[in-house]
Amino acid sequence: MKKVMTIAGSDPSGGAGIQQDLKVFYLFGVYGLSAVAALTAQNSSGVAEVMAVESSFLRKQINVVLRESVPDATKIGMLLSTDNVRVIAAMIKKNRLRNIVLDPVIRSSSGRMLAETGVPQLMREIIVPYCTVITPNIYEASVLSGMDIITDSDLAKAAIILKGFGPEQVIITGGHRAGSAVDIVYDGTFSYLKGQKLPGEYHGTGCVFSSALASLLALGFDAPTAARRAKSFMNRSFRKSFSTGTGMRLFSF
């Protein structure tokens, strides 16, 4: 059985983070490994508090798991602290981890900052160059590229800048834009992943998409094919979401 590791934050509501990643891994028939980088107090309405796991303990989690199981792909989500960014970069290099998918979490949908000062720049410098795919939303792409993204032309320029930092493929997800949910893909040439824009706000969309991508890479699909299949999975998943009656909609698969 193929194995995929998620290194991300814990979401006690089960709608995002490690809990959501493991659900997606199961659906794709891959075995899920995990290391917790941050703890959160959150639900579908927003994030109340965050706390980084000590970097030494994050390192221990990964080292112990990798003694027995080397993942076929690794999904990286919320790291929160610069110390944790450094740990992950070192672990990637030391263990020659492959098929790295980075969902560069910086801010929650409700506006809570999920990355300490210096995390985006450091992530860009020491993790992004090792990535197969990075999947920033428009806000994250703006922060990582250092440019304001307003127009379609800005999106293209940001994608080119981000590709220059070393990943094989850049996917800027467009779910937060008005109109259709179109993701821009750049791997040296441009392509687009289209989806129907459904009403409402959804919790954990970035986690679902990036963990689906990692699963597909582990299963042997190349990055372009994995991206298309992950987008199709997202389109189906939106139609199976539900509401608790208070916050954002949750994926039920």
Secondary structure, DSSP 8 states (H G I E B T S, - for coil): --EEEEEEEE-TTSSSHHHHHHHHHHHTT-EEEEEEEEEEEEETTEEEEEEE--HHHHHHHHHHHHHH---SEEEE---BSHHHHHHHHHHHHHHT--SEEE----B-TTS-B-B-TTHHHHHHHHTGGG-SEE--BHHHHHHHHTS---SHHHHHHHHHHHHTTS-SEEEEB-TTSSSSEEEEEESSSEEEEEE---SS-BTTHHHHHHHHHHHHHHTT--HHHHHHHHHHHHHHHHTTEE--SSSSBEE--
